[in-house]
Amino acid sequence: MRVGILTFQFSDNFGALLQAYALRRWFTDRGHDAEFIAYHPTHVEEGGSLRLSLSPAAFKSNAKTLYLKSTAFLHQHFGNKDQARRFARFRQEQLGITGSPLRERQELVEAAGRYDLIVAGSDQIWSPSVQYGFDPAYFLEFAKDARARRISYAASFGRDTLGADQITALGPLLRPLSSISVRELSGVDIVRQASGRDAACVPDPTLLHEQYDQLLAGASSGQEGHVFCYALRTAEVIREVAEGAARMTGTPILSPYNVHRRWREIGQTVHPGPAEWVSHLANASFVVTNSFHGTVFSILFRKPFLVAELPGSRVAMNARSRNLLSQLDLMDRFVRKEDLPRLDELLARPIDWDAVEARQQGLREVGSSFLAHEVAQVENG
């Protein structure tokens, strides 16, 4: 069977590439020919076009566009070149991506004819951007006239709720899909509200596998016995938690570089590619993160860990990690700002990994069963 996957495979983001790797691997492990549809719209990460309007909505859109353009420029011209090469090598060697990116709808239409099954993959592909809204490509609109079955696997809206206008726009995009699955329970409600359809709640692709030995074998081992601090969006709360973990373990803090970092360094900055990122985490004595995929891999490698909340205006972004922690009965690993006075108690609290593994296996079976059913639908005609 030929499978096409559409996700954020172009991003120099650890979680984005690791979830892409994991979803493709599920298919290739079962003998299917799976590849990425190399769509890379300019409005994601590069900002897209400025809107020439004086409306407040256009001002907000333009501000976001300028921020993304400046960040992309700085990353391209002043970022760590060795790290950029590691990301490029990972895309080529582990994801099988070569050639030029697809930018236009007609290119996607032509690509769609090659596949029996097309999967809108995981990550926040359904999160509406300030400057663009929903991108129909990530709902596989371009394949509406193709013979391929069209599904989503663990797609995320990146938030718990959507505005009324967004709900209205979402319905026509969801209804033509053959099957819908989302990553968060809140996504099930959003899909039902927008389209009247049911959606399955399935785990992120990274949770479909029990081990990542292949990635670790190809990564430089680096140092061991450190606090691995993976911070996104803010250093609030996570800095105090990481420093507390370093005091408790008596080990240094390693923090992977983040192109969007606008805060003072937490410990020592390192510049890994995706495989090295996994290795740094696997070799850590403790993990502190405010990232969903930092949470996932802490659990996969049975690392003592705490998840620091994203506070203030970013609080809605905690939904992804909180949803996973709740499913695995690990909500005591979530640290809010008001919990910091009892940080030592939280750091020392043990984890019943056998109980976690049993629940994790249940999630894995849900995800694999969903994908196996969709494969059978295609194979049985």
C-alpha positions, -999 to +999 in steps of 0.1 A: +000+000+000+012+035-008+007+060+020+012+097+019+016+117+051+011+154+054+024+171+086+050+197+097+080+176+084+099+207+073+102+223+108+135+225+127+116+215+157+124+183+177+088+173+185+076+179+149+102+157+133+100+130+160+063+126+157+067+125+119+093+098+122+071+078+145+040+079+123+059+069+091+076+041+110+043+026+121+035+020+084+069+009+073+072-015+102+042-032+087+055-034+051+038-003+036+054+022+014+050+054+033+064+088+024+058+125+032+040+148+010+066+176+012+042+205+015+058+236+030+035+267+030+052+300+035+027+311+062+040+284+086+072+296+103+081+320+075+050+342+081+035+344+046+024+377+031+017+411+047-020+422+046-024+457+033-052+469+055-057+492+085-081+469+103-072+456+138-072+421+125-047+430+098-025+447+124-023+415+145-017+394+114+011+417+102+027+417+136+028+379+136+041+378+100+069+402+108+078+382+139+080+349+120+099+365+091+125+380+114+128+348+134+133+328+102+159+353+090+179+351+122+177+313+123+188+310+087+217+334+088+228+334+125+216+300+138+240+271+146+250+257+113+260+223+127+225+219+143+209+229+110+229+202+092+217+176+118+181+185+111+186+183+074+203+149+077+175+136+099+149+146+073+169+129+046+180+097+064+152+091+089+122+106+071+133+099+035+126+134+023+145+147-007+138+172-034+121+206-034+092+215-012+057+217-026+042+252-023+011+253-046-022+235-045-018+220-080+014+203-069-005+187-041-033+176-065-008+159-087+009+142-058-024+129-044-028+105-073+001+084-061-014+071-029-040+046-016-042+063+018-034+099+027-030+108+063-032+143+078-006+136+105-002+146+141+011+179+155-008+212+155-016+210+119-052+221+126-043+251+147-056+282+129-029+308+124-034+345+131-024+355+096-040+327+076-066+308+096-071+271+087-051+258+058-073+235+037-043+214+026-040+200+061-076+188+058-065+170+026-089+192+005-065+189-025-072+151-026-110+153-029-110+140-065-083+113-058-091+076-052-072+077-019-089+073+014-084+104+035-079+103+073-064+123+101-042+107+128-038+125+161-043+160+146-042+188+171-059+222+173-033+234+197-059+247+222-090+236+241-116+258+223-121+278+191-140+310+184-175+309+167-161+321+133-134+294+135-160+267+143-181+278+113-151+277+090-140+243+103-171+223+096-168+221+058-131+211+061-138+182+084-169+166+068-153+152+036-127+132+056-131+094+056-122+091+093-111+116+119-089+111+149-074+138+172-048+139+198-066+156+227-100+150+242-108+186+237-104+180+200-132+155+200-156+182+213-143+207+187-149+182+158-184+174+170-193+210+175-180+221+141-191+191+119-215+170+139-191+141+134-175+118+159-137+117+162-115+091+179-090+103+205-057+086+198-022+090+212+006+110+196+025+089+171+056+089+193+036+068+218+030+040+192+065+026+198+081+011+229+117+018+220+138+042+198+170+021+197+176+029+160+177+066+167+199+062+197+223+040+178+229+068+153+233+096+178+264+108+195+261+097+231+271+129+247+274+133+285+253+114+311+237+122+344+224+158+338+191+176+342+176+179+307+156+211+305+135+215+274+118+249+275+094+263+250+077+298+248+088+310+283+113+304+311+087+312+337+082+284+363+105+260+343+137+278+354+129+274+391+120+237+386+151+230+366+174+247+391+156+227+419+162+195+401+199+203+396+202+210+434+185+177+442+206+156+418+238+175+421+241+176+383+244+203+356+215+215+335+216+210+297+191+229+276+186+224+238+187+255+217+153+270+208+152+295+180+123+313+196+141+317+230+138+353+243+150+345+278+182+341+297+199+307+293+189+280+317+221+260+324+242+251+294+228+254+259+234+225+235+226+223+198+214+187+191+196+174+161+164+153+167+183+120+173+208+137+197+179+154+215+165+119+222+200+108+234+204+138+257+170+130+273+177+092+275+210+099+293+195+124+318+192+119+355+160+141+355+139+158+329+122+192+333+100+204+304+070+225+295+067+208+261+043+180+251+070+159+234+094+165+262+067+149+284+062+120+260+098+110+258+103+114+296+076+087+299+089+065+271+124+064+287+110+062+323+129+093+334+121+111+367+104+143+354+083+173+361+062+193+336+062+230+343+031+249+334+029+276+308+015+304+328-005+336+321-017+340+285-002+307+275-021+286+300-044+271+273-013+255+257-010+232+287-039+212+274-018+187+254+006+178+283-022+178+309-044+155+287-016+130+285-007+131+321-043+127+331-046+096+308-016+080+325-026+091+361+005+113+363-010+147+371+012+149+402+041+156+378+025+189+367+039+219+385+020+252+387+035+285+398+018+282+431+033+248+436+069+261+437+071+265+475+068+227+478+091+219+448+114+197+469+085+174+477+074+172+441+109+164+429+113+136+454+079+120+446+084+085+431+067+072+399+051+038+396+064+030+362+048-004+359+014+011+364+023+039+339+034+013+313+001-006+316-019+025+308+006+035+281+001+001+265-036+007+264-031+040+246-007+023+221-033-003+213-060+024+207-037+042+182-026+010+164-061-003+162-073+029+146-045+028+120-049-009+113-087-004+108-080+023+082-054+002+064-080-027+063-106-004+048-083+004+019-071-032+014-107-046+015-119-020-010 
